[in-house]
Amino acid sequence: MKNKMKFVIGSVVIVLAVIVLAVQGLQEDATMSYSKSVSEVQLLGNRAKSLSLKVNGQLKKGSIIRNNLDLDFIITEGESELQIHYIGKDPIPDTFNNEMDAEVVVSGRLADNGVFNAERIQAKCASKYEADYSSAAN
């Protein structure tokens, strides 16, 4: 009788563990972020509005508009452009400016009006970290 009880309890624990893992997997899928380019987001159309996305593109020079805590700018990929509205709470780096030549990765959701509401911004400014060897050549 004791062996049968141990078997039943063990089986119940295993079944509960499988159920918990399945539920966690479904929740992660809902919060998972898909990485896309600007043109891929546009190809998704209305389906993009239901996804949490990371979008990468080039910052369009001169497109940054700061209004108190609001930040609007455009990222591009070839001829494709995506308007970004930053709604996050993280401070914007001082180096994020209109003269910057950088790849930008934003995380958030596409709104009904076609503007991407970004909760996070990451700027990759390669030229800032490149060494200047022009004076060493002389």
N, C-alpha and C positions, 0 to 999 in steps of 0.2 A: 504494500500500500504506500509506503514512504517513497519508493522509487517512482511509482506512478504519479504521486503528488509533485515530486521534483521535476519530472518530465513535463507536466502540465504547466507549472510555474515557469520553467525555462522556455517553453514554447510561447507563453503569453508575453514574456519579456522580449523575445525575439520579434514577435509580431508587432508589439508596440514600438520597438526601435525602428523597424522598417517603416511604419506609418509616420513616425516623427521625421525621419529622413526624407520621406516623400513630400511631406508638407513643407519642409524647409527648402527643398529643391524647387517647388512651385513658387514659393515666395521669392527666391533669388532670381528666378526667371523674370518676375515682374519688375524687379529693381535693377536688373542687369542693363548695362549701358552698351549700345552698339556704336562702333567707331565707323564713321562715314566721311566721305569727302563732300564738298559743297554740291557738286553735280549729282552725287548719289542721293543726297537729301531731296533734291528737286525731282529726281526720277521716282522717289517713293511717293510723292504727292501727298494725299490725305492720310495715307498709312503712317507717314512720319510723325503725325501729331499724336499718335498713341504710343510712341516709343520714347524711352529715355535715350538720348543720343550724345555721342562725342563727335564733334564735327571739326575737321582740320582744313585750314586754308591759309592763304596769304592775306595779311592785313593790307587793306587798300589805303595807300597813303592819303592823308588829308581827310579821311572819313570819320575820325574820332570826334564826337561831340560830348563834352562833359557838361552836365547841368546838376550842380550840387552833388548828390549821391548817384544820380543816374549816369549811365555811360552807354552811348550808342556808337556803333561802328559797323563797317562792312568787311567781310572776308570774301576772298575770291579764289577761283580755280579756273584758269583759262578765261573764258567769257562768262562763266557762271558767277553770280554774286549772291550773298546771303546777308541780309540785314540782321545785326545782333543787338539785343537790348540786354545789358547786364543787370541782373536783379539779385546778385549774390551779396553776401555780407562781408566777404574778404576785401581788404584794402587793395586798390589797384596800384601796381608798382609805378614809381615815378618814371621809369624808363619806357612805360607804355605811352607812346606819343605819336603824333602825326608824321614825324620824320623817320619813324622806325621801319626798317625793312625786315619783317619777321614772319615766321610761320606761327599761326595762332591755333590753339586747340580749345574749344569751348564745350562745356557739358551742360545739358539742360533739355528743354523741350521746344518743339516748334508750335507756335500759337496759331489760332485760326486765321489771323491776319497775315500769316506768312513770315512774321518776324520770329527769330529764334531767341527765346528767353534763356539766357545763360546764367547758371548758378555758379559756375567756376570758369576762370580764364587762365590759360597758361600760354605764355609767349616764349617762343624759342628764337632768340636773336643771335644767330650764328656769327654775324659780322662783328658784334660787340666783343667776342672772345677770340677772334682771329688775330694772330700776331702780325705786326707791321715789320716786314723785313726790308722795306725800301731803303732805309738809312744804313742797314748793315751791308748792303751790296756795294756801297761806295768805298 
